[in-house]
Amino acid sequence: MFGAIQRTSQPDLVVSDEERTRGTCNNNVANTSSKISQYSRDKKIRKTTIYPDYCTLGEAQETEVVNALRQTLITENLLPSILDDYHMILKYLKAMNFNIEDTKNMWINMLEWRKDFGADIILEDYKFHELNEVLQYVPQGFHGIDKEGRPVYIEILGQVDPKKLLRVTTIERYVKYYVQEYERTLSIRFPACSIATGRRVDSNTTIIDVQGVGVWNLTKPVIELIRRLQQINTNYPDTLCQMFIINAGQGFKMLWNMIQSFLEPKAKSKIHVLGTKYKSTLLEVIDASELPEFLGGCCKCAEKGGCMRSNKGPWNDPRIMKVISSGKTKDYRLESNREGMIHETGRCSSSDGAFVHRNHLSKSTNLVSDHLGPVECKY
């Protein structure tokens, strides 16, 4: 899914994007750590389990700031259990370059949005009955995983028909479906991929086919829909690992020149605009068995009505879904035996390198080992 578009400011002194980002982050980390340490001394912090130390060399400050910010959020009653996730807090800090005030404001805005929108219950309560019709006019969906175990999202933007789309649904209902899919990815797809690959997965690879797309596609309804979706995206920072825009012709390149001026350097670095010779690039990232045939792979999903309708992925493995839906991962670390079967190996304490996964199916917050044994799943 697309990341949030944010306008970048132009500095008076010309420095590289990397230097500017690194300098800002270092200053903000130092200021944040100092501020929260002082706050913690002045306030009585409730006793709770601190997140494990995930850091490698150079990330110690990140861990310190995340733990400290988490304590602050707990103290101010701003950390619901379903959002109590080390990596989620880190994503918000990174989005705000570790500026504590900006991060806290962004977090508060997210909580208010989730309450107003009903994001916590949207998986159970919202029924998008017109999905099959919508997919005829907006070909999209998740299909397989990349070589690092991330879910792959594919959208055929060049075949989108906004007029026909709005005959079968409304912008409001489509936006709710968009949020529902975000929640499904966070609560089901990412945990399933983590169990299947044996390590944490919390971002996706996206392929957007823009054949025939140009500035002429930016009609008033399309612009309004994009605006609404971008507002949603700010509540799900850093869920995109990499994006491949394929079949980019001259019309799209004109549009891209307009779009990229609004992107921050980090977001821009994740996006690769390719022409018609994209297949070898995609196959470097995604195994041929996981890539649809029309994109250069060998998968057809004929029994599912085609790859764009198959929803292929480890989230369809009954064993994995049983673990996710049962909520047992809160008390047990998941591993796999030589036959690839999931089994329980005892309580998962904070010192075991656990991370928190949100799970709407079991209504609980799940602790899962950060280095799981891979599960051999046939989905």
C-alpha positions, 0 to 999 in steps of 0.5 A: 500500500502507498505510504503517506505523502509529505511535503519536504522543506528545502534547506538553505544549506545544501547537504545530502538527504542521508546527512540531514536525516542522520543529524536530525535523528541524532539530535532528536534522540538525544533530546528525547532521551533527556526529556523522558528521563527527566519526566520519568524521575518526576513522575511515578511510573507504574511497574511493567515489563520493559521490551527486550533489547532488540538493538544491534550496534548503533541502535541502542539509543532507539531501544532506550527511547522506545522503552522510555516513550512507552512508559510515558504513554502508559503513564498518560493512559495512551497505550491500549493493550492492542497497540502495545507493540515495540516495533509500532512505537519505533515506527512512529518515532522514526516517522517523526525523526525521533522528535518526542513531541511530534511523535506523541502528537501523532500517536494521540491523533492516531488514537483519536482516529481509531476511536472515531473510525472504529478501526479496532472492530472493523474486521468483525463489524464491517461487511464489504459485500460488493468486493467481487464487483469492486475487484472487477474495476480495481484489480488488486490483492495480496499474492504470495511472499517475496524472498524475505517472507514479506507479503506481496501486494499487487495493483493493476492501476492501469485497469482501474475504472473509477466511474464503474467503481462508483456505480457499485460502491461509494468512496466512504465504503471503499475507504472503510474497506481500505482500512479493513485491509490494513487491519487484516494485514497487521493482524493476520498477514504479518503474523502469518508471514512471521510464523512461516518464515521464522522471523518478524515480518512487519512490512510488504512489497508492492507492485503497481502496474501503471500501463496507460496511466497519466495525468488525464486519470486525475479526475475529481473523484480520483483526487478525492479518493487519493486524498482520503487514502493518504489521510488513512496512511498516516496512521500506518507508518512504515508498512511499505518495504519496497514498491515497484512501479512497472510499465511506466510510460511517458504519461506516468513519468510526467505524473511521477515528476509531480508526485516525487517532489512531495515525497520525503527522501526515505519514502522516495528511496523505497520506490523503483519506477520501471518501464516494460523491462521489469521482469528480471528485477521482480524475480530478484526479489520474488521467487518465480513460484510466488510471482503471477505469470503475467508479471514474469513468474510461473504462478497461475492460481487457475483453481482460484480463478487467477492470481489476482483473486487467489489471496495466496499466502501463508495466512491461508495455512490452517495450522498457522491460522489456528495459532493466530486465532487461538491467542495461545501465542500470548503465552507460548513461543512458537517454533517448528519441528523437523516436520514443519509442525508448530508446537508450544515450547513454554512461556515467552518472557521478555528476556526471550526476545519476544515482540508483540503482535496485534490479534483481532481474532483472539481479542488479545495482544500476542507475544511471539518469538522474534526468531521463530523456527520457519514453518513449512506451509503449503498454501 
